[in-house]
Amino acid sequence: MPVTSRGGGSAVDAAEPRRQPPNTQPGGKASAFCQILQSKRHSISPTSVGLPARGPSPGPRVTGLRQEDVAGLTNRSVATYARIESGASKPTPEYLRTLALLLRFKESEYVLASLELFGTEPAPLDPRAGLCVPSVWERAVDGQTEMAYVNDRCFNLAYWNRAFVSMFPSGHTPKNIMEWMCLSDEARDGVLLQWETQWAPRVFPQFHAALVAHPNDPVLASLRTRILADRRARRFFDYGDNTYIHPDGDRRPFLHPQRGTGWVTIVAAGPLSSPGARYTTLLFDES
């Protein structure tokens, strides 16, 4: 017979609800992070991480790494790792990165896990992430009739279409679009109308943001040196509005070599598999 509380309900009803483990979804279902963790553990062969091959043994065949393998390789107890994989406890951001590197998370899986666990997007696992843009983006750019291009995280141009080439009076696309916007007289005194008031105050903060994200990148460091050596550019590098970090939706004056004076509306997006890269379309309207 259930014990009755003073309020008339049973003691079970009056008790505080059981807390849900931190890494589980409503109903007790394993979180996305736990599912990724288990899937990745089962997909990694012991020999690929320096462990001896597992010989025949009685009982069910074990594929991939065991929990004790992961625990040992990451200097944790088996109990600690088991609690994390089951959703009973949460890893620190540092241990999440350790697990992601060992178990070869994709960048997208790592971002999802960090957002789920901590609500923040982490720095890429691979320091080279954002330097290689998948070739499928070349087809996407070629199919665009407006001026369009894709640059990597250092602003080096990866792909562009014919319409984009037509915006350069010289007929040649630059290697680095940020360098062209900041330092080229073709841009500053020609194509990018009202450069000092409409373009430079919005371009240099984007470069600042890239430097903050990748302070040791040699391409960005070299460009910074050249900007600081250019008196006209340095003024904006030192005193620009660093709260402005993307151009999506902007409308700016523009001189097209073939179509004349007008305005471009900038539409910016990012290849999700290449952090920091950007896909930009310039919608030109004649004045």
C-alpha positions in Angstrom: 0.0 0.0 0.0 1.5 3.4 -1.0 2.5 5.8 1.7 0.2 8.9 1.6 1.5 12.4 2.1 -0.3 15.1 4.1 -1.6 16.6 0.9 -3.4 13.4 0.0 -1.0 12.2 -2.7 1.4 9.3 -2.5 5.0 9.8 -1.4 6.0 8.8 -4.9 3.9 11.6 -6.4 5.3 14.1 -3.9 8.9 13.3 -4.6 11.0 15.6 -6.8 11.0 14.4 -10.4 14.1 12.5 -11.4 16.6 14.6 -13.3 17.3 13.7 -16.9 21.0 12.9 -17.6 22.7 16.0 -19.2 23.5 14.3 -22.6 20.1 12.8 -23.3 17.0 14.1 -25.0 13.4 14.1 -23.6 12.3 10.5 -23.1 15.8 9.3 -22.3 16.9 9.1 -26.0 20.6 9.4 -26.4 21.7 12.9 -27.6 23.2 13.5 -31.0 26.6 13.8 -29.3 26.3 10.4 -27.7 25.1 8.8 -30.9 28.1 10.3 -32.8 30.5 9.2 -30.1 29.3 5.6 -30.3 29.2 5.5 -34.1 32.7 6.9 -34.4 34.1 4.5 -31.8 32.7 1.5 -33.6 34.1 2.7 -36.9 37.8 3.1 -35.8 40.0 0.0 -36.1 42.4 -0.6 -33.2 45.5 -0.8 -35.4 44.7 2.7 -36.9 45.3 4.3 -33.5 48.4 2.2 -32.5 46.7 -0.6 -30.7 47.3 -4.3 -31.5 44.9 -6.1 -33.7 42.2 -7.9 -31.8 42.3 -11.7 -32.2 39.4 -14.2 -32.1 37.6 -14.3 -28.8 34.5 -16.0 -27.4 31.2 -14.1 -27.4 29.9 -11.4 -29.7 32.3 -9.9 -32.2 33.4 -6.5 -31.2 33.9 -3.9 -34.0 36.0 -0.8 -33.7 37.3 0.4 -30.4 36.0 -0.7 -27.0 35.2 1.9 -24.3 38.3 0.9 -22.4 40.4 1.6 -25.5 39.1 5.1 -25.8 39.5 5.7 -22.1 43.1 4.5 -22.1 44.0 6.5 -25.2 42.6 9.7 -23.7 44.0 9.2 -20.2 40.6 8.8 -18.5 39.1 6.0 -16.4 36.8 3.6 -18.1 34.0 4.7 -15.8 34.5 8.4 -16.7 34.3 7.7 -20.5 31.4 5.3 -20.1 29.4 8.0 -18.3 30.1 10.5 -21.1 29.1 8.1 -23.8 25.9 7.1 -22.0 24.9 10.7 -21.5 25.3 10.5 -17.7 27.9 13.3 -17.6 29.3 16.0 -19.9 32.9 16.3 -21.1 34.8 19.5 -20.8 35.4 21.5 -24.0 39.0 20.3 -23.9 38.1 16.7 -23.6 35.5 17.0 -26.3 38.2 18.2 -28.7 40.5 15.3 -27.6 37.7 12.8 -28.3 36.8 14.5 -31.7 40.4 14.3 -32.8 40.9 10.6 -31.7 37.6 9.4 -33.2 38.0 11.5 -36.4 34.8 13.6 -36.1 33.9 15.6 -39.2 34.0 19.3 -38.7 30.2 19.4 -38.9 29.9 16.7 -36.2 32.3 18.6 -33.9 30.3 21.8 -34.3 27.0 20.0 -33.6 28.5 18.3 -30.5 29.8 21.6 -29.2 26.6 23.5 -29.8 24.6 20.8 -28.1 26.8 20.5 -25.1 28.0 24.1 -24.6 25.9 26.3 -26.9 29.0 27.7 -28.7 30.7 27.0 -32.0 34.3 25.8 -31.6 37.4 26.6 -33.5 37.9 24.0 -36.4 39.6 20.7 -35.5 41.8 20.9 -38.6 43.9 24.1 -38.7 43.7 23.9 -42.5 39.9 23.9 -42.4 38.6 26.6 -44.7 41.5 26.5 -47.1 40.0 23.9 -49.4 36.5 24.5 -50.9 34.8 21.4 -52.4 34.8 21.4 -56.2 31.0 21.2 -56.4 31.0 24.9 -55.6 32.6 25.6 -59.0 29.4 24.2 -60.6 27.2 26.3 -58.3 29.1 29.4 -59.3 29.1 28.6 -63.0 25.3 28.2 -62.9 24.9 31.8 -61.7 24.2 34.5 -64.2 25.1 37.3 -61.8 28.7 38.1 -60.7 29.6 35.4 -58.3 32.7 33.9 -56.6 33.9 31.7 -53.8 36.9 32.5 -51.6 38.6 30.5 -49.0 39.1 31.7 -45.4 42.1 33.8 -46.4 40.1 35.5 -49.2 42.0 33.6 -51.9 39.7 33.1 -54.9 38.7 29.5 -55.4 36.0 29.7 -58.1 34.3 32.4 -60.1 32.1 32.8 -63.2 32.4 34.8 -66.4 30.2 37.6 -65.1 32.6 38.1 -62.2 35.6 38.4 -64.6 33.7 41.2 -66.5 33.9 43.5 -63.5 37.7 43.9 -63.7 38.8 46.6 -66.3 42.0 44.7 -66.7 40.2 41.5 -67.6 42.1 39.5 -65.0 40.8 38.2 -61.7 43.1 38.9 -58.7 44.5 36.0 -56.7 43.1 37.4 -53.4 39.8 39.4 -53.4 40.6 41.1 -50.0 44.0 42.3 -51.3 42.3 43.7 -54.4 39.6 45.6 -52.4 42.1 47.0 -49.9 45.2 47.8 -52.0 44.4 47.8 -55.7 44.0 51.2 -57.4 41.7 49.5 -59.9 39.3 48.9 -57.0 39.9 52.0 -55.0 39.9 54.6 -57.8 37.6 52.8 -60.2 35.3 49.9 -59.7 34.4 50.4 -56.0 32.9 53.8 -56.2 33.2 56.1 -53.1 35.7 53.6 -51.8 36.7 55.7 -48.8 33.2 56.2 -47.5 31.1 53.2 -48.8 33.6 50.3 -49.2 36.7 50.7 -47.0 34.9 51.2 -43.7 33.1 47.9 -44.3 35.9 45.8 -45.9 38.7 46.2 -43.4 36.6 45.0 -40.4 36.1 41.7 -42.3 39.8 41.4 -42.6 40.2 42.1 -38.9 37.7 39.3 -38.1 39.7 36.8 -40.2 42.9 37.8 -38.4 41.3 37.3 -35.0 40.1 33.8 -36.1 43.4 32.8 -37.6 46.2 34.9 -36.0 49.0 32.7 -37.3 47.9 32.3 -40.9 50.8 33.2 -43.2 48.6 34.5 -46.0 46.7 36.9 -43.7 49.9 37.9 -41.9 51.5 38.8 -45.2 48.4 40.8 -46.3 48.4 42.7 -43.0 52.0 43.7 -43.5 51.2 45.1 -46.9 48.2 47.0 -45.7 50.2 48.6 -42.9 52.8 49.7 -45.4 50.1 51.4 -47.5 49.3 54.8 -46.1 45.8 55.0 -47.6 44.8 51.5 -46.4 46.4 51.7 -43.0 44.1 54.5 -42.0 41.1 52.2 -42.3 42.9 49.2 -40.8 43.7 51.2 -37.6 40.3 53.1 -37.3 37.7 51.0 -39.0 34.4 49.8 -37.4 35.5 46.4 -36.2 31.9 45.4 -35.3 31.1 45.0 -39.0 32.0 41.4 -40.0 30.0 40.4 -43.1 28.5 42.2 -46.1 25.4 40.2 -46.6 22.5 42.4 -47.8 24.7 45.5 -48.3 24.0 47.8 -51.2 27.0 49.9 -52.5 27.9 52.1 -55.5 29.7 50.3 -58.3 31.3 51.1 -61.6 31.0 48.2 -64.0 33.5 48.5 -66.9 30.9 47.4 -69.4 27.5 48.3 -67.9 28.4 51.6 -66.4 27.6 53.2 -63.0 25.1 51.5 -60.7 24.7 49.7 -57.4 25.6 46.2 -56.3 23.6 44.3 -53.6 25.8 41.8 -51.9 24.5 38.3 -51.1 26.9 36.3 -49.0 26.7 32.7 -47.8 29.2 30.1 -46.6 30.1 26.6 -47.7 29.4 24.8 -44.4 32.1 22.1 -45.0 34.8 24.8 -45.3 34.7 27.1 -42.2 35.5 30.7 -43.0 35.1 30.3 -46.8 32.5 32.5 -48.4 30.2 32.4 -51.5 29.3 35.8 -52.7 27.0 37.0 -55.4 26.9 40.7 -56.6 23.5 41.8 -57.9 24.1 44.7 -60.2 21.5 47.4 -61.0 22.2 50.2 -63.3 21.6 53.8 -62.0 
